[in-house]
Amino acid sequence: MDCPNATAPINIVRSLNSGDCDLKCDFQPGYHTTSLSAENRGDFIRLTFDSDNKPPVLFNKEQYNVTDARIYQPSLHRYGGTQLPAELIISHQNTSQNKELLVCIPIIDSASSEGIVDALIDQVAIKANSLGGKTAIGMSRFTLSDLVPMKPYYSYTGTLPYLPCMKDGVEYVVYGQQHAIQIKSGTLKKLKKVITVNNYQPHKNPDGFFYNKNGPSLGNTGGDIYIECNPTGEDGKVLVPEGNTSGENLAENIGEKILNFLKSPIVSSLFGVLILFIILKLFNLAANKLFGTPDGSSKNAEPSS
């Protein structure tokens, strides 16, 4: 199953990296919320997602769409010569060239509380626990942003780490053990029951690997976050309150205050009294015309002698 001439996966040792990279390995994730499905492929779990209308990832200024993701056990990459319990590999396709980007995150077992990957593996263990099994994963508001750390990472270019291994020019973003996804020990046992151990071996990469100490960049195409900035004083108090930033807003606020005043109970009571007074006045005038003179005397009264 291993590919003898491959240049990935590699053994990552921090002290042996070929130098720092920043602009040459600039990773900008902005994943969207999506539905999620899983398929048991025997030696890995394949995850598929909704199609993106807008590429969620930039790598070195080039746009990438997510194609799928895989969970292997144990990890394909080595860390200081050691395999970790599992690894999540998210595959991306360049929108304009035949290039791939793999984002690789190790998975370790710990005493942490149950998380997203625990819930995912639990559902696979119930509904897709044998080769060829498929299931939709019931998980609302899922996004890969919840799994991809905004932390430092390693980067290199090599072949695919799995069959067919000979495709070259694949870009890698690989996170270290300290930024691994944590799952419960019981979840790892379930994972080992539903997929088999992979036999991929580490390979030497002639171009080496690099380290990005800054982590992913912010502000790519996928984020739906909006921040409003207002000037503040030294104590942090907003100097220009919301709604008072223009003459149009000021007029709207004044009109709203007048309307609220007119709707107040006191004004409503005064209007009620005024209307009642007008009704009584009109009734009195009508009565005088029908039954008496304008000064209130009766029409049938006899003249005085």
C-alpha positions as a Markdown table, in Angstrom:
| # | Residue | x | y | z |
|---|---|---|---|---|
| 1 | Met | 0.0 | 0.0 | 0.0 |
| 2 | Asp | 3.0 | 2.4 | 0.5 |
| 3 | Cys | 4.5 | 4.3 | -2.4 |
| 4 | Pro | 8.3 | 3.9 | -2.6 |
| 5 | Asn | 9.1 | 7.1 | -4.6 |
| 6 | Ala | 6.7 | 9.4 | -2.7 |
| 7 | Thr | 7.9 | 12.6 | -0.9 |
| 8 | Ala | 5.1 | 12.6 | 1.7 |
| 9 | Pro | 4.2 | 12.0 | 4.4 |
| 10 | Ile | 7.3 | 13.2 | 6.3 |
| 11 | Asn | 8.7 | 13.1 | 9.7 |
| 12 | Ile | 8.4 | 16.5 | 11.4 |
| 13 | Val | 11.1 | 17.6 | 13.8 |
| 14 | Arg | 10.9 | 21.3 | 14.7 |
| 15 | Ser | 14.7 | 21.7 | 15.0 |
| 16 | Leu | 15.2 | 20.2 | 11.5 |
| 17 | Asn | 13.0 | 22.6 | 9.6 |
| 18 | Ser | 14.5 | 24.4 | 6.6 |
| 19 | Gly | 13.6 | 27.8 | 7.9 |
| 20 | Asp | 10.7 | 30.1 | 8.5 |
| 21 | Cys | 8.1 | 30.9 | 5.9 |
| 22 | Asp | 5.4 | 33.6 | 5.9 |
| 23 | Leu | 4.4 | 34.9 | 2.5 |
| 24 | Lys | 5.6 | 31.7 | 0.8 |
| 25 | Cys | 3.2 | 29.6 | 2.9 |
| 26 | Asp | 0.4 | 32.0 | 3.6 |
| 27 | Phe | -2.7 | 30.1 | 4.6 |
| 28 | Gln | -6.0 | 32.0 | 5.0 |
| 29 | Pro | -9.0 | 29.7 | 6.0 |
| 30 | Gly | -12.6 | 31.0 | 6.1 |
| 31 | Tyr | -14.7 | 27.9 | 6.1 |
| 32 | His | -18.5 | 28.1 | 5.8 |
| 33 | Thr | -21.1 | 26.2 | 7.7 |
| 34 | Thr | -22.1 | 22.9 | 6.0 |
| 35 | Ser | -23.9 | 19.6 | 6.3 |
| 36 | Leu | -21.7 | 16.6 | 6.7 |
| 37 | Ser | -21.7 | 13.0 | 5.5 |
| 38 | Ala | -19.3 | 10.1 | 6.3 |
| 39 | Glu | -18.3 | 7.0 | 4.4 |
| 40 | Asn | -16.3 | 4.0 | 5.8 |
| 41 | Arg | -13.5 | 3.3 | 3.3 |
| 42 | Gly | -11.9 | 0.5 | 5.3 |
| 43 | Asp | -8.6 | 2.1 | 6.3 |
| 44 | Phe | -10.0 | 5.7 | 6.6 |
| 45 | Ile | -13.3 | 7.6 | 7.1 |
| 46 | Arg | -14.1 | 9.9 | 4.2 |
| 47 | Leu | -16.0 | 13.1 | 5.0 |
| 48 | Thr | -17.9 | 15.1 | 2.4 |
| 49 | Phe | -19.4 | 18.6 | 2.6 |
| 50 | Asp | -21.7 | 21.0 | 0.8 |
| 51 | Ser | -20.4 | 22.6 | -2.3 |
| 52 | Asp | -19.1 | 26.2 | -1.8 |
| 53 | Asn | -20.4 | 29.1 | -3.8 |
| 54 | Lys | -17.3 | 31.0 | -2.8 |
| 55 | Pro | -13.9 | 29.5 | -2.3 |
| 56 | Pro | -13.3 | 29.4 | 1.5 |
| 57 | Val | -9.5 | 29.1 | 1.5 |
| 58 | Leu | -6.6 | 31.1 | 0.1 |
| 59 | Phe | -3.1 | 29.7 | 0.0 |
| 60 | Asn | -0.4 | 32.0 | -1.3 |
| 61 | Lys | -3.1 | 34.2 | -2.7 |
| 62 | Glu | -4.7 | 31.4 | -4.7 |
| 63 | Gln | -8.3 | 30.2 | -4.1 |
| 64 | Tyr | -9.1 | 26.7 | -3.1 |
| 65 | Asn | -12.4 | 24.8 | -2.6 |
| 66 | Val | -12.8 | 21.9 | -0.1 |
| 67 | Thr | -13.1 | 18.5 | -1.9 |
| 68 | Asp | -13.3 | 16.1 | 1.1 |
| 69 | Ala | -11.6 | 15.1 | 4.3 |
| 70 | Arg | -10.2 | 11.9 | 5.7 |
| 71 | Ile | -9.5 | 10.4 | 9.1 |
| 72 | Tyr | -6.7 | 7.9 | 9.4 |
| 73 | Gln | -5.4 | 5.8 | 12.3 |
| 74 | Pro | -2.7 | 6.1 | 13.3 |
| 75 | Ser | -1.3 | 9.4 | 11.9 |
| 76 | Leu | 0.3 | 9.4 | 8.4 |
| 77 | His | 2.8 | 12.1 | 9.5 |
| 78 | Arg | 5.4 | 11.3 | 12.1 |
| 79 | Tyr | 6.3 | 13.7 | 14.9 |
| 80 | Gly | 9.8 | 13.2 | 16.2 |
| 81 | Gly | 9.7 | 9.8 | 14.6 |
| 82 | Thr | 6.5 | 8.8 | 16.4 |
| 83 | Gln | 3.0 | 8.2 | 15.0 |
| 84 | Leu | 0.1 | 9.9 | 16.8 |
| 85 | Pro | -3.2 | 8.1 | 17.4 |
| 86 | Ala | -4.9 | 9.5 | 14.3 |
| 87 | Glu | -4.9 | 12.3 | 11.8 |
| 88 | Leu | -7.5 | 14.5 | 10.0 |
| 89 | Ile | -6.5 | 15.5 | 6.4 |
| 90 | Ile | -8.6 | 18.1 | 4.7 |
| 91 | Ser | -8.2 | 18.1 | 0.9 |
| 92 | His | -8.6 | 21.3 | -1.2 |
| 93 | Gln | -8.6 | 21.8 | -5.0 |
| 94 | Asn | -7.2 | 25.0 | -6.6 |
| 95 | Thr | -9.9 | 26.8 | -8.5 |
| 96 | Ser | -7.8 | 27.7 | -11.5 |
| 97 | Gln | -5.0 | 25.1 | -11.7 |
| 98 | Asn | -4.6 | 21.3 | -11.1 |
| 99 | Lys | -3.1 | 21.8 | -7.7 |
| 100 | Glu | -4.1 | 20.4 | -4.3 |
| 101 | Leu | -3.7 | 21.7 | -0.8 |
| 102 | Leu | -3.8 | 19.3 | 2.2 |
| 103 | Val | -4.4 | 20.6 | 5.7 |
| 104 | Cys | -3.3 | 18.0 | 8.2 |
| 105 | Ile | -4.2 | 18.0 | 11.9 |
| 106 | Pro | -3.0 | 15.2 | 14.3 |
| 107 | Ile | -5.6 | 13.7 | 16.6 |
| 108 | Ile | -4.7 | 12.6 | 20.2 |
| 109 | Asp | -6.6 | 11.0 | 23.0 |
| 110 | Ser | -6.9 | 12.9 | 26.3 |
| 111 | Ala | -9.2 | 13.4 | 29.2 |
| 112 | Ser | -10.9 | 16.3 | 27.6 |
| 113 | Ser | -14.7 | 16.7 | 27.4 |
| 114 | Glu | -16.5 | 15.4 | 24.3 |
| 115 | Gly | -16.0 | 17.5 | 21.2 |
| 116 | Ile | -17.0 | 17.6 | 17.5 |
| 117 | Val | -14.8 | 14.7 | 16.4 |
| 118 | Asp | -16.0 | 12.6 | 19.3 |
| 119 | Ala | -19.6 | 13.1 | 18.1 |
| 120 | Leu | -18.6 | 12.4 | 14.5 |
| 121 | Ile | -16.8 | 9.1 | 15.3 |
| 122 | Asp | -19.7 | 8.1 | 17.6 |
| 123 | Gln | -22.2 | 8.4 | 14.8 |
| 124 | Val | -19.9 | 6.5 | 12.3 |
| 125 | Ala | -19.4 | 3.7 | 14.9 |
| 126 | Ile | -23.2 | 3.3 | 15.0 |
| 127 | Lys | -24.3 | 3.9 | 11.4 |
| 128 | Ala | -21.3 | 3.2 | 9.2 |
| 129 | Asn | -19.1 | 0.8 | 11.2 |
| 130 | Ser | -18.1 | -1.5 | 8.3 |
| 131 | Leu | -16.5 | -1.1 | 4.8 |
| 132 | Gly | -18.8 | 0.8 | 2.5 |
| 133 | Gly | -21.1 | 2.1 | 5.2 |
| 134 | Lys | -22.4 | 5.6 | 4.7 |
| 135 | Thr | -24.3 | 8.0 | 6.9 |
| 136 | Ala | -25.3 | 11.6 | 7.2 |
| 137 | Ile | -23.8 | 13.2 | 10.3 |
| 138 | Gly | -26.4 | 15.0 | 12.5 |
| 139 | Met | -24.5 | 18.1 | 13.5 |
| 140 | Ser | -26.0 | 21.6 | 13.3 |
| 141 | Arg | -23.9 | 24.6 | 12.3 |
| 142 | Phe | -20.8 | 22.5 | 11.5 |
| 143 | Thr | -17.8 | 24.3 | 10.1 |
| 144 | Leu | -14.2 | 23.1 | 9.5 |
| 145 | Ser | -13.1 | 26.4 | 11.2 |
| 146 | Asp | -14.0 | 24.6 | 14.5 |
| 147 | Leu | -11.3 | 22.1 | 13.8 |
| 148 | Val | -8.5 | 24.0 | 12.0 |
| 149 | Pro | -6.3 | 25.8 | 14.6 |
| 150 | Met | -5.4 | 29.4 | 14.2 |
| 151 | Lys | -1.9 | 28.4 | 15.4 |
| 152 | Pro | 1.6 | 28.0 | 14.0 |
| 153 | Tyr | 2.1 | 25.3 | 11.4 |
| 154 | Tyr | 4.6 | 23.5 | 9.1 |
| 155 | Ser | 4.5 | 23.7 | 5.3 |
| 156 | Tyr | 6.1 | 21.8 | 2.5 |
| 157 | Thr | 5.4 | 20.6 | -1.1 |
| 158 | Gly | 5.4 | 16.9 | -2.0 |
| 159 | Thr | 3.4 | 14.0 | -3.5 |
| 160 | Leu | 0.0 | 12.8 | -2.2 |
| 161 | Pro | 0.5 | 10.9 | 1.1 |
| 162 | Tyr | -1.9 | 8.2 | 0.1 |
| 163 | Leu | -2.8 | 6.3 | -3.1 |
| 164 | Pro | -2.3 | 7.4 | -5.8 |
| 165 | Cys | 0.9 | 8.8 | -4.2 |
| 166 | Met | 2.6 | 9.8 | -7.4 |
| 167 | Lys | 0.7 | 13.1 | -7.9 |
| 168 | Asp | 3.3 | 15.8 | -7.3 |
| 169 | Gly | 3.2 | 19.5 | -6.4 |
| 170 | Val | 0.7 | 19.0 | -3.5 |
| 171 | Glu | 0.9 | 21.9 | -0.9 |
| 172 | Tyr | 0.9 | 20.9 | 2.7 |
| 173 | Val | -0.2 | 22.7 | 5.9 |
| 174 | Val | 0.7 | 20.4 | 8.9 |
| 175 | Tyr | 0.0 | 21.2 | 12.5 |
| 176 | Gly | 2.2 | 20.0 | 15.3 |
| 177 | Gln | 1.3 | 17.7 | 18.2 |
| 178 | Gln | 0.8 | 20.7 | 20.5 |
| 179 | His | -2.1 | 21.9 | 18.4 |
| 180 | Ala | -3.7 | 18.5 | 17.9 |
| 181 | Ile | -7.4 | 17.7 | 18.0 |
| 182 | Gln | -8.2 | 16.0 | 21.3 |
| 183 | Ile | -10.7 | 13.1 | 21.6 |
| 184 | Lys | -11.6 | 10.9 | 24.5 |
| 185 | Ser | -9.9 | 7.5 | 24.9 |
| 186 | Gly | -13.2 | 5.7 | 24.4 |
| 187 | Thr | -13.7 | 7.5 | 21.1 |
| 188 | Leu | -10.2 | 6.4 | 19.9 |
| 189 | Lys | -11.2 | 2.8 | 20.8 |
| 190 | Lys | -14.3 | 3.1 | 18.6 |
| 191 | Leu | -12.2 | 4.6 | 15.8 |
| 192 | Lys | -9.8 | 1.6 | 15.9 |
| 193 | Lys | -12.8 | -0.8 | 15.6 |
| 194 | Val | -14.4 | 0.8 | 12.5 |
| 195 | Ile | -11.2 | 1.4 | 10.4 |
| 196 | Thr | -8.0 | -0.6 | 10.0 |
| 197 | Val | -4.5 | 0.5 | 10.6 |
| 198 | Asn | -2.8 | 2.2 | 7.7 |
| 199 | Asn | 0.7 | 1.1 | 6.5 |
| 200 | Tyr | 1.9 | 4.3 | 4.9 |
| 201 | Gln | 5.6 | 5.0 | 5.7 |
| 202 | Pro | 7.4 | 8.4 | 6.1 |
| 203 | His | 9.5 | 9.6 | 3.3 |
| 204 | Lys | 12.4 | 12.1 | 2.8 |
| 205 | Asn | 11.5 | 15.3 | 1.1 |
| 206 | Pro | 14.4 | 16.8 | -0.9 |
| 207 | Asp | 13.0 | 20.3 | -0.5 |
| 208 | Gly | 12.6 | 20.1 | 3.2 |
| 209 | Phe | 9.8 | 21.7 | 5.3 |
| 210 | Phe | 9.2 | 25.1 | 6.7 |
| 211 | Tyr | 7.7 | 26.7 | 9.8 |
| 212 | Asn | 5.1 | 29.5 | 9.9 |
| 213 | Lys | 5.3 | 30.9 | 13.4 |
| 214 | Asn | 2.4 | 33.3 | 12.9 |
| 215 | Gly | -0.2 | 30.8 | 12.0 |
| 216 | Pro | -3.1 | 31.4 | 9.5 |
| 217 | Ser | -3.8 | 34.9 | 8.2 |
| 218 | Leu | -7.1 | 36.6 | 8.9 |
| 219 | Gly | -9.5 | 38.3 | 6.6 |
| 220 | Asn | -9.9 | 35.9 | 3.6 |
| 221 | Thr | -12.9 | 35.4 | 1.4 |
| 222 | Gly | -15.0 | 33.2 | 3.6 |
| 223 | Gly | -15.5 | 35.0 | 6.9 |
| 224 | Asp | -18.9 | 36.5 | 7.6 |
| 225 | Ile | -17.8 | 38.6 | 10.5 |
| 226 | Tyr | -18.5 | 42.3 | 10.6 |
| 227 | Ile | -17.0 | 44.7 | 13.1 |
| 228 | Glu | -18.2 | 48.3 | 13.6 |
| 229 | Cys | -15.7 | 50.8 | 14.9 |
| 230 | Asn | -16.7 | 54.0 | 16.8 |
| 231 | Pro | -14.3 | 56.6 | 18.2 |
| 232 | Thr | -13.9 | 56.4 | 22.0 |
| 233 | Gly | -12.5 | 58.6 | 24.8 |
| 234 | Glu | -9.7 | 57.7 | 27.1 |
| 235 | Asp | -12.1 | 55.7 | 29.4 |
| 236 | Gly | -13.3 | 53.7 | 26.4 |
| 237 | Lys | -16.7 | 55.3 | 26.3 |
| 238 | Val | -18.2 | 55.7 | 22.8 |
| 239 | Leu | -18.0 | 59.4 | 21.8 |
| 240 | Val | -20.5 | 59.1 | 18.8 |
| 241 | Pro | -23.4 | 56.9 | 19.9 |
| 242 | Glu | -25.0 | 54.6 | 17.3 |
| 243 | Gly | -27.7 | 56.3 | 15.3 |
| 244 | Asn | -26.3 | 59.8 | 15.6 |
| 245 | Thr | -23.6 | 59.6 | 12.9 |
| 246 | Ser | -25.6 | 61.7 | 10.3 |
| 247 | Gly | -28.2 | 64.4 | 10.0 |
| 248 | Glu | -30.6 | 61.8 | 8.6 |
| 249 | Asn | -30.2 | 59.6 | 11.6 |
| 250 | Leu | -30.7 | 62.6 | 13.9 |
| 251 | Ala | -34.0 | 63.5 | 12.2 |
| 252 | Glu | -35.1 | 59.9 | 12.6 |
| 253 | Asn | -34.3 | 59.9 | 16.3 |
| 254 | Ile | -36.2 | 63.2 | 16.9 |
| 255 | Gly | -39.2 | 61.9 | 15.0 |
| 256 | Glu | -39.1 | 58.7 | 17.0 |
| 257 | Lys | -39.0 | 60.5 | 20.3 |
| 258 | Ile | -41.9 | 62.8 | 19.3 |
| 259 | Leu | -43.9 | 59.7 | 18.3 |
| 260 | Asn | -43.1 | 57.9 | 21.6 |
| 261 | Phe | -44.1 | 61.0 | 23.5 |
| 262 | Leu | -47.5 | 61.2 | 21.8 |
| 263 | Lys | -48.0 | 57.5 | 22.6 |
| 264 | Ser | -47.3 | 58.0 | 26.3 |
| 265 | Pro | -50.2 | 57.4 | 28.8 |
| 266 | Ile | -50.3 | 61.0 | 30.0 |
| 267 | Val | -50.7 | 62.4 | 26.5 |
| 268 | Ser | -53.3 | 59.8 | 25.7 |
| 269 | Ser | -55.3 | 60.7 | 28.9 |
| 270 | Leu | -55.2 | 64.4 | 27.9 |
| 271 | Phe | -56.4 | 63.6 | 24.4 |
| 272 | Gly | -59.3 | 61.6 | 26.0 |
| 273 | Val | -60.3 | 64.5 | 28.2 |
| 274 | Leu | -60.2 | 66.9 | 25.3 |
| 275 | Ile | -62.3 | 64.7 | 23.1 |
| 276 | Leu | -64.8 | 64.2 | 25.9 |
| 277 | Phe | -65.0 | 68.0 | 26.4 |
| 278 | Ile | -65.6 | 68.6 | 22.7 |
| 279 | Ile | -68.3 | 66.0 | 22.6 |
| 280 | Leu | -70.1 | 67.6 | 25.6 |
| 281 | Lys | -69.8 | 71.0 | 24.1 |
| 282 | Leu | -71.3 | 69.9 | 20.8 |
| 283 | Phe | -74.1 | 68.1 | 22.6 |
| 284 | Asn | -74.9 | 71.3 | 24.6 |
| 285 | Leu | -75.0 | 73.4 | 21.5 |
| 286 | Ala | -77.3 | 70.9 | 19.7 |
| 287 | Ala | -79.6 | 70.8 | 22.8 |
| 288 | Asn | -79.8 | 74.6 | 22.9 |
| 289 | Lys | -80.8 | 74.8 | 19.2 |
| 290 | Leu | -83.5 | 72.2 | 19.7 |
| 291 | Phe | -85.0 | 73.1 | 23.0 |
| 292 | Gly | -84.1 | 76.7 | 23.8 |
| 293 | Thr | -82.6 | 80.1 | 22.9 |
| 294 | Pro | -78.9 | 80.8 | 22.7 |
| 295 | Asp | -79.1 | 82.3 | 26.2 |
| 296 | Gly | -80.8 | 79.2 | 27.5 |
| 297 | Ser | -84.4 | 80.6 | 27.9 |
| 298 | Ser | -87.4 | 78.5 | 26.7 |
| 299 | Lys | -89.1 | 79.4 | 23.4 |
| 300 | Asn | -92.6 | 78.9 | 25.0 |
| 301 | Ala | -92.0 | 81.2 | 27.9 |
| 302 | Glu | -94.8 | 84.0 | 28.2 |
| 303 | Pro | -93.6 | 87.6 | 27.9 |
| 304 | Ser | -93.6 | 89.5 | 31.1 |
| 305 | Ser | -96.2 | 92.2 | 31.6 |
